[in-house]
Amino acid sequence: RYGDVSAELEAVRAAGLHIWNPPIDLKDDLEEVAALSVALDLLLGQPNATAGLASACGAEWWAFTTPDGWLTFGSEGLPTFPRARVFRLADMENWGPLMQEVRQALDERIRNGA
């Protein structure tokens, strides 16, 4: 998250959910961001600087990318992040199928005790 996300956080709170914000500077303290990232069980999200840093430090990353995402360099995966598992978004206006695929993968991961 970059910029002012107070409205989005308030909507989440109103829905009865809580998003924990670590007590570190997520934009300027890369050492702490890297440490936090590798402490995670799994990182989910689009390719960005934070995900790239986490993956480079050894965090398991499930990357959401568009069919023509430039980081794939025409391949099926992310060559610069060979351990990343790629989930391709087929339609920028419809995230439902991608989220269903991720949910199934998470269910399988939990069933397998990961």
C-alpha positions in Angstrom: 0.0 0.0 0.0 1.3 3.4 -0.9 -0.3 6.7 -0.3 -3.4 7.5 1.8 -5.4 4.4 2.3 -7.4 5.6 5.3 -10.8 5.3 3.5 -10.0 1.7 2.5 -8.9 0.8 6.0 -12.0 2.3 7.5 -14.2 0.3 5.1 -12.4 -2.9 6.2 -12.9 -1.9 9.9 -16.6 -1.3 9.2 -16.8 -4.8 7.8 -15.5 -6.1 11.1 -12.0 -6.9 9.9 -8.6 -5.8 11.1 -5.5 -5.2 9.0 -2.3 -5.2 11.1 0.2 -2.6 10.2 3.8 -3.4 11.4 5.5 -0.8 13.5 8.2 -0.2 10.8 8.7 2.2 7.9 7.5 0.1 5.0 8.8 2.5 2.4 12.3 3.3 3.7 13.4 0.5 6.0 14.2 -2.2 3.5 16.1 -4.4 6.0 13.0 -4.5 8.3 10.7 -5.1 5.3 12.9 -8.0 4.2 13.0 -9.5 7.7 9.2 -9.2 8.0 8.7 -10.7 4.5 10.7 -13.9 5.1 8.9 -14.4 8.4 5.7 -14.8 6.6 4.3 -18.3 5.7 3.3 -17.1 2.3 3.3 -13.8 0.4 0.4 -13.2 -2.0 0.2 -10.3 -4.5 1.1 -8.6 -7.6 4.7 -8.0 -8.7 6.0 -4.9 -7.0 9.1 -3.9 -5.1 8.0 -5.4 -1.8 7.2 -8.8 -3.4 10.4 -8.8 -5.4 12.5 -8.0 -2.3 10.7 -10.7 -0.3 11.1 -13.3 -3.0 14.8 -12.4 -3.5 15.3 -13.0 0.3 13.7 -16.4 0.1 10.0 -15.8 0.9 7.5 -18.0 -0.8 5.5 -15.8 -3.2 2.4 -16.5 -5.2 2.3 -13.7 -7.8 -0.8 -12.4 -9.5 0.0 -11.2 -13.0 -1.7 -10.3 -16.2 -1.5 -12.5 -19.3 1.0 -10.1 -20.9 2.8 -9.2 -17.7 6.2 -7.9 -18.7 8.0 -9.7 -15.9 7.2 -13.1 -17.5 9.3 -12.2 -20.5 7.0 -14.4 -22.6 7.4 -17.5 -20.3 5.0 -19.3 -18.1 6.7 -18.1 -14.9 8.7 -15.2 -13.6 12.3 -16.0 -14.8 13.8 -13.5 -12.4 11.9 -15.1 -9.5 12.0 -18.8 -10.3 10.5 -19.9 -7.0 7.4 -17.7 -7.4 4.2 -19.4 -8.3 2.3 -17.5 -11.0 -1.4 -17.0 -11.1 -2.5 -15.2 -14.3 -5.4 -12.8 -14.4 -7.3 -13.4 -17.6 -9.6 -10.4 -17.4 -8.7 -7.2 -15.6 -12.4 -6.6 -14.9 -13.1 -10.0 -13.4 -10.9 -11.2 -10.5 -13.3 -13.9 -9.5 -11.7 -16.8 -11.4 -8.2 -15.9 -10.3 -9.3 -15.6 -6.6 -11.1 -19.0 -6.9 -7.9 -20.6 -8.3 -5.9 -19.1 -5.4 -8.4 -20.3 -2.9 -8.2 -23.8 -4.3 -4.4 -23.7 -4.1 -4.6 -22.4 -0.5 -7.0 -25.2 0.4 -4.6 -27.7 -1.1 -1.7 -26.2 0.7 -3.5 -26.4 4.1 -4.6 -30.0 3.4 -1.0 -31.0 2.7 0.1 -29.4 6.0 2.2 -26.6 4.5 
